[in-house]
Amino acid sequence: MTETKRALIVGAGPGLSAAVARRLAADGWQVCLSARNTVKLDSLCTEIGATAHACDATDPDQVAGLFTRMDESGGAPRFVLYNPSRRVHGPITELEPAEVREAMEISAFGGFLVAQQAARRMLAAGQGAIFFTGASASVKGYPRSSSFAMGKFALRGLAQSLARELHPQGIHVAHFVIDGGIAAEHREGRQNTQDTPDRWLDPDAIAETYMAILSQHRSAWTWEVEVRPWVETF
């Protein structure tokens, strides 16, 4: 009997995570999607046969409950992607501490909670993969974006630490630095045109990179990869 490949995408939405979900489904994965608001996932679930699960990734009880529901409804995921983040723009002197705390929890603490639940199950199974979506801010801070940089730096540190801890135990951990804007129809100015070819990263192309890393042999695992549009100035 062939084992069902089950994947979980946390922080799912219409952009990059949807592209990864479609690519996983096309490759035979059973896809589960998680978000605070699952209504936005209805059409994607219908399209690829995925299931949606409401969950606040910053709440330990809700994250534990999400994984328990998966255990009871078909089994733990073999692949988990943590995709959420939040930006709070503004000068350091004017940022609201409560908003910064929430941004940190979404960008980084939620990644810890999800990885912890995933790792417990993957270690028991002796296999699995945990991926984290990072950003330019994972490696370089920008003005008026301190909270985002803190969250993304922390997420990258989590991924690096887990890669060293879990790789020897059969769990592939990888972090993706998305160093550029992602094309999206619903975002003004985020469409590539003849005048600006490849100005924005194609979410389907990024998804292909995720799948390539996911299919790597254990003897040559990648823990981090950076993707960026070729037209961007270094």
N, C-alpha and C positions, 0 to 999 in steps of 0.2 A: 504494500500500500504506500503510495507517494505521500510524503509529508506536506501539509499545507504550509506555504510560506506566508507568514502574517506580518504586516507592517503597521506601525503606528506613527502618524504625523501629528505632533502637538503644535498648536498655533496655526492650524490650517486656514487657508483663505484662497482667494481667487488668483493669486500670483504665482510665485515660485513653488509654494507647497502644492498647489493644484497641478503644476507641471510635473513635479516629482510623483504625485499620486497617479497621474495618468500613465507615466512611464512605468511605474511599479505594476500597475494593473495589466499593462500590455505585456509585461514579463511574467505574468502568472501569479503575482502576489495578491493576497487578500488584504485589502487596504482598510484601515480604521482611521478616521479623522477626528481630531479633538480641537475644540475651541470654546471660548466662553459663550459665544452666540452661534449655535449650530444651524440657524435658519439660512444663513448665507451659504451653507454647504449642501443644501437640498439638491440643486441641479447637478453638482459634481457627483454626489452620491448616486443619483439616478444614472448618470452617464457611465460611470465605471463600476457600479455595483458595490460601492463602499458603504460603510456604516459610520454614523456621526455620534460623537459622545460629548456632552457638555462637561467642561471642566475648567476651573480656574487653576492654572499651572502654578500659582504662587501659594496655594492652599495645600498643606501636607495631607490633610484628610481627603480632599477631593482627588488629589493625584493618586493616593493609595487606593481610593475607591475605583478610579478609572482602571487601574491595572487589575484589581480584583474582578471587576466586571468582564474584563477581557479573559481572565483565567476561566471564568465560569461560562463564557459564551463562545468558546472555540480555541482557547489557549493563548498563552503569552506571546507577545510579538518577538520575532527574531531580529527585526530591524526597527529602530526608533530614531526619528528625526525631531530634534528640538528646534523650532523655527521662530518663536515669539521674540519681540523686542519692543521697546517703547522709547521714543525720543522726547526730551523736554528741552526745548531751546531757550536760550537767554543768557545774559551775563551772570556770572557767579554771584554778584551782589543782589540779584533780584529773584533768583530761583526759589520756589517754595519747597522747603524741606520734605513735606509730605509727598509731593509729586516726584521729587528725586528718589525718595525711598521706594515708591511704587515702581518707578522706571527700573531701578536696580533689581527689585524683586522679579520683575517680568523678564528682564534681559538675562539675569544670572542665577538668582536663587531658584527660580522655577526649573532651570536647567539641571541644577543639583538634585532637586526633588524627583524629576523625571528619570534622570540617570540612575539614581539610587534604586528606584523601584525596578527599572529595566535590568540593572546589573544583578540584582538578587536573583532574578529569574534566568538570566542568561548564564550566570555562573553555574547554576544548578543544571542547566542543559548542556553546558560545555561549549556554547557557541552563541554568536549574536553580533550585532553591530549597533553602535550608538553614534549618531552624527549630530553636529551642532552647526547652525548657520550663523556665521559671524559677518563682519562688515569691515569697511576701511577703518572704522573706529576701533577695531580689535587691535590694531597695531600702531595707530597714530591718532592723537587727539586733535580736535578742531576747535577753533574759537566758538564760544557760546554753545558748546555741545558737551560740556563736562560730564553730565549725567549719563549720556549715551556712551561716551568713552569708558567711564568707570564700569558700566554694565558689560560692555563688550570685551574689555580687557579681562574682567573677572571670568567671563564665559570661556575665553581662550585659555586662561590659566587652569580652569576646571578641566577642559578637554585635554590639555597637555599632561596634567597630573594623572587623569584617568587612563590616558594612553599608556603611560609608563606602568600603571598599576594593573590594568586589565589585559593588555596585549599578551603578556606571558600566560594568561589564563584562557586564551582563546576568544576574547571579546575585542572586536575591531572598533576603535574610537577614532573619529576623524572630525576635524574642524575646517570649515570652509570660509575663507575671507572673500566676501563678495565686494570687490573693490571697484564699485561703480554703481550707477543707477540701473534698475531693472525696468525694462519696457513693460508698460501696462496700459491697456486701452482706457481704463477708468481714471488714469492720472494725466492731467493736462500737461502736454509737452513731453510725454514719455513714449511717443511713437517714433520709430525710425522712419525716415523719409529718404528720397533720392538725394536731397541736399545734405543730409546728415546720416549716411549709411553706418550702421553698427554703432551709433553713438550710445545706445542703451544696450545693456546685456539682454540677450534673448532668454527668457525663463526656460524654454524648452532645451536650449543649448546647455544651460547650467544643470538642468535635470540629467542630461546625458553624462555630464561630469560626475554627478553624484552616483549614478549607476555604475560608471566605470570604476570608481573607488570601491563601491560596494562589492564588485565582482573580483577584487584583487585576491591573489593567493596570499596566504598567511606569511609566507617567507619574504614577502616584499610589500607589506602594508604601508600605506601613506597615513600619517597622522594629521597633516595639514596641507591644503592646497589653496592657492590664490587664483581667482578668475577676475579678469578686467577687460574692458573693451580695448581693442588694439589702437583706437584713435585717441585714447586718453593720454595726456602728457604725464610722464613718470616724475 
